[in-house]
């Protein structure tokens, strides 16, 4: 059994708990125990009620969600309207036999229907998982097999960068590989023709049939006997699973609990909010968007903005247009999004000032000082606050925010006891690199892990007993600032999404042209980080292969299996791999050789060059 965190969490969590409506009051805020202990022991609640029902008396007519589609269509929904749709969908799902503990997959883009489905699942105690819309068929099939879903949501097509992705067709093909899906619920988004099979249902038909007066329930909310009545669930009841980067060739998902995830979302939101409209500029597949872009604002009763597409459609000023149109005051996004927008800066026309924007926080990966400075100049005025947020999927998103002025209302984040330690668990002095650990329990920490390699999660608590080991490397500066430097394991964050370098190596090694492969990352002006690969070729590649064609084929092989973020941006062809270097030294040398200015085309390098780059 893994060690527990011995020190009790700070009393600040009691103030966060006061923001949650519990059906049954908890006996203890926190109890020591395995892993990060037990939070809100004995308490029961419903997430949907916390995000919707409790706001209806005072905020029923307030806009909960402003949604904007990539082609330019708009919808705004009040708390009462979202509640009505959530109750109707909850009735429909119950009519399909979905109940507490059943699994529901959301293979959807960033739509209002996605939020409705998330909250409808929470209302009846089902566990949902967001499956990224751009996923190719093979990885989508792998995830469907792991999740053991009862119902899958998808849409006819999804707008992405000015084109339409055939989501329903991909889902149909992935389902041919097997799985337990009994019903596929399809959102009509683009109007494209789709194939239809037994068990397929249109979303709009289900919701219309389940509205009051349509032969289903006659009320909404919590009346006894109504299938839309919210289920009171234990505090640690699973609410959602979030896929991690594969471990050892097998998919792994973390499980978040109802009250624990909600507490983490509320703790962060009350720190970030300025009282106005809140926008998380990220895809719905990003856990930060789910937790801090939806649950946090809605549980607090704020108005959130949702944007379906990419920020260069129809022009590169789309971000400015959205902020101005909805008078966004607080924005959360990833540094990779900011880098991409900055890359367009030379082509941008002069943009208007955005007086409404008061605060921007970047999350998902480290942000450079020059990028933060550009963000402040490009989007705001002199008093715009730019903050850097750090966290992990396993911890329920954001845990630490720096760069904000002290909150006048005392709404600071609870202390997580962040420390930086060496391999033996001893704190390192300022200026030395070490692993980040948390000495204090954090309420948003995962309540479980699923998958054949789930045991790897135990190392969070066993590597440095009495602390939560994050696997992140960092250095503390003399002024107290902490710079996060990357991972200790074989996982790297690309545009806020975790990618397993081992998985990319394995995909490359399975190709008939590849004898051996190494994968690492380099700094990238657009993505922050991007992957590069070095391969030794087999005889099957031929005596004088077209290296451009080989590299493109290998890149596409990775993209088809793992998605675009895992696709190497450069491929070096090596004459051989020797054993003079360890994997870390070898990866660093390859990254140094694959510099952006020299890797515009695939090229050969020798093992001698790699040794030289490593200083051998």
Secondary structure, DSSP 4 states (H G I P E B T S, - for coil): -PPBP-SPPPTHHHHHHTTS--SB--SEEEE--SBT-EEEET-EE-HHHHHTGGGHHHHTTSEEEEEE-TTS-EEEEEHHHHHHHHHHHHHHHHHTT--TT-EEEE---S-HHHHHHHHHHHHHT-EEEE--TT--HHHHHHHHHHHT-SEEEEES-EEETTEEE-HHHHHHHHHTT-----EEEEE-SS-------TTEEEHHHHHHHTSTTTTS-S--SS-TT-TTSPPPEETT-EEEEEEEEEETTEEEEEEEEHHHHHHHHHHHHHHH--SSEEEEES-TTSHHHHIIIIIHHHHHT--EEEE-S-TTSS-TTHHHHHHHHHTEEEEEE-HHHHHHHHHTGGGPPPPPP-TT--EEEE-SS---HHHHHHHHHHH--TT-EEEEEEEEGGGTEEEEEESPPPPTT--PPPP--EEEE-TTSPBPPTT-EEEEEESS--TT--SEEESTTGGGGGHHHHTTTTSEEEEEEEEE-TTS-EEEEEESSSEEEETTEEEEHHHHHHHHHTSTTEEEEEEEEEEETTTEEEEEEEEEEPGGG-TT--HHHHHHHHHHHHHHHH-GGGS-SEEEEES---SSS-HHHHHHHHHHHS-TTT-SS-EEE-HHHHHHHTT-
